[in-house]
Amino acid sequence: MERCETCLLPPFICLCADKPVVASKAVFWLLMHENEQAKATNTGYLLAGSVAGGYIAKWSRVEPDKTLLSLLSDSRYYPILVFPSAYARYHDSDAVLVSSGSIPQDKVPAFILIDATWQQARKMYNHSPYFHGLPVLDLGSECISEYQLRRVRHEAHLCTAESAIEALRWLGDTPASEQLHTCFSLFNQNFHRLKLAAIPAP
């Protein structure tokens, strides 16, 4: 099946010309599992193509992405790992962020998302020591997912784009959160069109 090189969707439901550009003071860095890299149902590409300044790193257990490591050590940014605090390893008692007010004003908030299934994400985190000790944003279990393109074990398990939407909401960047939600809604609608056309998801 022919697919757009950017969003991976068939041309008749390609998102690239229609989705709004999300303007935010934050950036997103994704660590993507190899199984996600060719899936059109992956919302990581949607996020990366909507919010400027982001980066997608391909995960390797033995060879960490050098660009991601460089970004993590860049003093311009304040890296925040979006991950359940119950499974995270952090050094300080206040490393689990409660308020966005703890982010230094002179730093760019950089949200880190592990783009994988939940089981894969836990393994990736455990084998990525460069994430251990980072400030953690735990989105909790109150958010309900609107993502319907794959089966999930729990309705509070958010997809990558939804996690980004909630991270922006937590940051207080409501316009960006709403813009990204618009992109995500368009993504869902286009896949619904694919389903109505009886075309298997690529």
N, C-alpha and C positions, 0 to 999 in steps of 0.2 A: 504494500500500500504506500502511495506517495505521501510524504509528511513534510511539514514545515521544519526547516533545520533549527529554528529558534524555539518554538513552543511544542514541537513534535506532533502536532495535531494535523489531520487531513486538511487540505487547503480550504474546503468549503466551510470549515468551522474554525479556521485559524484565528487566533486571538490578537495577533500582533498589530493589526491596523486599528483595532477598536478599544483596546484597554487603555485606561488613563495612566498617566505617569504619576507615581506617588512621590510627593515631595516630603521628605522627613529629615529631621536633624539626626536620626539614627541610621545605622547601616546594619546589614545582616551578612554574617559569614556562615556558610553551610558546610558541614562535613558530610558528604554523600556516600552512601554505601554503593558498591558496584552494581548491585541488583536494581538500583533505582535509576541508573544513568540513561537507560533507553526506554523508560516507561512514560508514555504520554499522560498517564494518570498521576504522575508525580507533580506535586504543586511547588516543589523547590524551584523549578525553572520559571514558573509563574512569578514567584516572589523575586527571584534574581532579575527578571526582566521588567519588573514593575518599580522596584525601589532602587534608586541610583546608589552607586558606591559599594555594592555588595561583592561577594566573592564566593565561588563554589570550589571547594577542595574535594578531591577524590580520596577516599580513605584507604590507607594501607597500614597494616599492622607493623610492617618492618621498615617502611620508608615514609615517614611523616611528610606532609606537603610543606615544602620549604617556604612558599609564599604565605601560607597560613601561620607558620611559626614566626615569620617576620612581622606579620600584622599583629600577632599577640604581644610582641615585644615593642611595638611602636607606641611611643609616649603620647601620641595624639589621641589615642583611643582608650576607652574604658570598657574592656571586654566583660560581657555578662553571659554566662552559660544558662540557657533556658533548659532546665532539667529538674526532675523531681528531687527535692532535697534529701529525701529518705535514702536515695541511692548515690548521692554525690559525696565526694571527699573534699572537704574544705578545711582551711587552717584556722580560721578565726570564728568566734561564736557569732559575730554579726555578719558573716559572709553570706547568709541567706537574706537577700534583700527584701525589705518590707515596703520601703518608700523610695520613689525615684529621686527624692531629695538628697540621697546619699551619693549620687553621681556628681563628681566634681564639675563645676560649671565650664571649665576650660577643656573638658574632654568630650569626644564624640562617643555617644553610647553605641557599642558594637555588640549586638545580640548574636550569640552563637547557637545554631540549631543543628542537631544531629539528624540528618535526613535519611531515615531508615524505618523499618518496622520497630516496634517497641523492644522486642527481644534482641534484634540486631543492635539497636541503639545502646542498650545496656552493655553489651559485649564491646562495642566500639569505644564507649566511654572508659570502661575498665582497662582497655589496652591503649588508651591515649593519655599518658601521664601529664602531658602539657595542658590538659584541661583541669587536672586536679588542683585544687586550691583557688580556682577562679571564683569570683562572686557568682552566686546562683540565684536565678529567678525561678521560683516554683509557681506555676500557674494554677496549681491545685486541681480539684476535681469538680468545681462548680460549673465550668464551661461545658456546654453541650455542642458536640460537633454537628456541622451541617454537611459534612463530606460523606457522600454515599457511593463513591466509585469503588471502594474496597470494603471488605468486611473487617470490622475492628472488634476487639474483645470487650471494649467498654465504650459507652457513648461519650465519655469524657476524654477519650483519647483523641486529641486534636491532630489534624494533618499539619504539615509544615507551614503552609500559608496561614492557617487558622492560629497557629502558635504565634506567628509574627503579628497577626492582627491583635491578639491579646497582649503581646509584649508592647506594642505601640500604645494600646489603651492604658496599660499600666504606667507607661512613661508619661502619659498625659497628652500625647500627640493625637488628639481626637481626629483632626482632619485627615491625617495620614492613615489612621486606623480605618476610617470610613472609606477612604479611597481604595485601600487595599481590599476591603470587604467587597466593594463594587467589582474589582477585578476577579475576586474569587467567585462571586455570584455569577459573573459572566462565564467563567470557566465551567461551573456546574451546569449552567444552561446549555452551553455548547455541547457538553458531553451528553446531555439529555437529548439533544437533536441527533447526536450520533446513534443513541439507543433507538430513537423513533425511526431512524433510517435503516435499522436492523444491520448496522455495520459493527463488527466486533471492535472493541477498544484496542488500539495498537499498543 
